[in-house]
Amino acid sequence: MNIQLASGAPGARILGLGAYRPRRRVTNDELAQVMDTNDEWIQTRVGIAERRWASDDETLVEMAVAAGGKAIAASGLSPDEIDLVIVASASLRAPIPGIGPQVAHRLGTGRPGAFDLNAGCAGFCYALGVVADSIRAGSARNALVVGVERLTDVTDQTDRSTAVIFADGAGAAVVGASDEPGIGPVAWGSDGDQYSAIEIAAGRSTMTMAGQAVYRWATTKLTATLVEAMEKAGVGPADIDVFAPHQANLRIVESMTKRLGFPESTVVARDIVQSGNTSAASIPLALTALIESGEARSGDLALVLGYGAGLTFAGQVLVLP
Ligand SMILES: CC(C)(COP(=O)(O)OP(=O)(O)OC[C@H]1O[C@@H](n2cnc3c(N)ncnc32)[C@H](O)[C@@H]1OP(=O)(O)O)[C@@H](O)C(=O)NCCC(=O)NCCS
């Protein structure tokens, strides 16, 4: 007897985006008052002018619900039409339970499949790949992906090489079935031999990062993944309206942009200047900022790439909602 399979949709696309930026802005000058750093070093080496830090009441769940609620509202769906929720985060303090089910419940989505996914700063793109394939396979009809971080909880605030970089926030996307593909095949992978390059070592509560090694890896190895994502989607650099890589370091963004040779008209996300590195939240935060400012428009073709702890990487081509 053959097992019956679900019939999926021809494609999946993003129906709505949402973001939550914590209230508290922290400038470089403020950091320079408590550690041996300065605005010039941070702006030159990392490109950050300010970042947002979450207050006690801005928990992972609260920020995920705020961003997820906005994405659902923007999608035009009602919450009970969502049947899959994935929360991507690398800063969960308590592994049990995962926060996906609670976020889904708080958003009034009924009883969807709900879980957390940790692929470091690549989490949002990993989750997007999973939900797009789930919708095409018929396992889900509409899905919510949230990237949420409180990296300040896992950063050693006396370590100037990480404390100036990592920040907090949440971004979300609702993905639904579509006749035309709006999310290209994911190009993903991992370099697990470098697992200790960004880690919270056993017995520790804060992260350490081999900054130069990560910088070298990001600027030399990941161009091929960006090219792979475009090739899988059947497009080239000249077709890309918006380039929104993970906002890890402005110099990495500029290096990737130069290597790929986009046309002048391609809009490049530089949300790191205002938001710092928000790991799994950085790509939806950056896309939302570009749409709100009018720099990116509905229907634009975007290339995204997440990368980070693991080491992990994932990217795809998207049509913006
Ligand atoms: C972390 C990073 C900004 C450091 O920049 P860098 O140019 O590699 O700097 P180095 O680590 O070589 O340090 C250079 C000097 O600056 C100092 N320094 C480090 N952080 C500093 C800060 N916030 N302010 C001032 N000086 C600082 C170092 O102590 C070192 O001083 P020394 O020469 O006296 O020893 C950079 O390596 C980077 O961005 N890497 C990628 C990290 C990343 O993207 N991670 C996220 C992936 S998800």
PDBQT file of the ligand as one rigid body, heavy atoms in Angstrom, charges set to zero:
ROOT
HETATM    1  C1  LIG A 401      35.751  42.002  15.482  1.00  0.00    +0.000 C 
HETATM    2  C2  LIG A 401      36.390  42.901  14.461  1.00  0.00    +0.000 C 
HETATM    3  C3  LIG A 401      35.589  44.164  14.290  1.00  0.00    +0.000 C 
HETATM    4  C4  LIG A 401      37.756  43.303  14.997  1.00  0.00    +0.000 C 
HETATM    5  O1  LIG A 401      38.385  44.123  14.047  1.00  0.00    +0.000 OA
HETATM    6  P1  LIG A 401      39.881  43.839  13.622  1.00  0.00    +0.000 P 
HETATM    7  O2  LIG A 401      40.213  44.867  12.641  1.00  0.00    +0.000 OA
HETATM    8  O3  LIG A 401      39.994  42.403  13.221  1.00  0.00    +0.000 OA
HETATM    9  O4  LIG A 401      40.625  44.109  14.967  1.00  0.00    +0.000 OA
HETATM   10  P2  LIG A 401      41.621  43.162  15.786  1.00  0.00    +0.000 P 
HETATM   11  O5  LIG A 401      40.886  42.073  16.467  1.00  0.00    +0.000 OA
HETATM   12  O6  LIG A 401      42.774  42.809  14.913  1.00  0.00    +0.000 OA
HETATM   13  O7  LIG A 401      42.129  44.180  16.856  1.00  0.00    +0.000 OA
HETATM   14  C5  LIG A 401      42.914  45.318  16.512  1.00  0.00    +0.000 C 
HETATM   15  C6  LIG A 401      43.147  46.133  17.753  1.00  0.00    +0.000 C 
HETATM   16  O8  LIG A 401      41.919  46.799  18.095  1.00  0.00    +0.000 OA
HETATM   17  C7  LIG A 401      41.633  46.563  19.451  1.00  0.00    +0.000 C 
HETATM   18  N1  LIG A 401      40.195  46.585  19.669  1.00  0.00    +0.000 N 
HETATM   19  C8  LIG A 401      39.314  45.539  19.636  1.00  0.00    +0.000 A 
HETATM   20  N2  LIG A 401      38.075  45.990  19.873  1.00  0.00    +0.000 NA
HETATM   21  C9  LIG A 401      38.178  47.319  20.060  1.00  0.00    +0.000 A 
HETATM   22  C10 LIG A 401      37.243  48.327  20.331  1.00  0.00    +0.000 A 
HETATM   23  N3  LIG A 401      35.926  48.068  20.470  1.00  0.00    +0.000 N 
HETATM   24  N4  LIG A 401      37.687  49.592  20.441  1.00  0.00    +0.000 NA
HETATM   25  C11 LIG A 401      38.972  49.899  20.290  1.00  0.00    +0.000 A 
HETATM   26  N5  LIG A 401      39.912  48.977  20.037  1.00  0.00    +0.000 NA
HETATM   27  C12 LIG A 401      39.505  47.708  19.907  1.00  0.00    +0.000 A 
HETATM   28  C13 LIG A 401      42.250  45.213  19.738  1.00  0.00    +0.000 C 
HETATM   29  O9  LIG A 401      42.467  45.030  21.119  1.00  0.00    +0.000 OA
HETATM   30  C14 LIG A 401      43.530  45.300  18.973  1.00  0.00    +0.000 C 
HETATM   31  O10 LIG A 401      44.452  46.062  19.733  1.00  0.00    +0.000 OA
HETATM   32  P3  LIG A 401      46.023  45.697  19.698  1.00  0.00    +0.000 P 
HETATM   33  O11 LIG A 401      46.445  45.870  18.266  1.00  0.00    +0.000 OA
HETATM   34  O12 LIG A 401      46.593  46.691  20.626  1.00  0.00    +0.000 OA
HETATM   35  O13 LIG A 401      46.111  44.280  20.163  1.00  0.00    +0.000 OA
HETATM   36  C15 LIG A 401      36.564  42.204  13.106  1.00  0.00    +0.000 C 
HETATM   37  O14 LIG A 401      37.511  41.179  13.198  1.00  0.00    +0.000 OA
HETATM   38  C16 LIG A 401      35.277  41.639  12.605  1.00  0.00    +0.000 C 
HETATM   39  O15 LIG A 401      34.313  42.337  12.383  1.00  0.00    +0.000 OA
HETATM   40  N6  LIG A 401      35.239  40.309  12.379  1.00  0.00    +0.000 N 
HETATM   41  C17 LIG A 401      34.053  39.658  11.881  1.00  0.00    +0.000 C 
HETATM   42  C18 LIG A 401      33.188  39.375  13.030  1.00  0.00    +0.000 C 
HETATM   43  C19 LIG A 401      31.809  39.081  12.627  1.00  0.00    +0.000 C 
HETATM   44  O16 LIG A 401      31.352  39.498  11.604  1.00  0.00    +0.000 OA
HETATM   45  N7  LIG A 401      31.122  38.357  13.484  1.00  0.00    +0.000 N 
HETATM   46  C20 LIG A 401      29.782  38.086  13.348  1.00  0.00    +0.000 C 
HETATM   47  C21 LIG A 401      29.534  36.917  12.501  1.00  0.00    +0.000 C 
HETATM   48  S1  LIG A 401      27.894  36.535  12.768  1.00  0.00    +0.000 SA
ENDROOT
TORSDOF 0
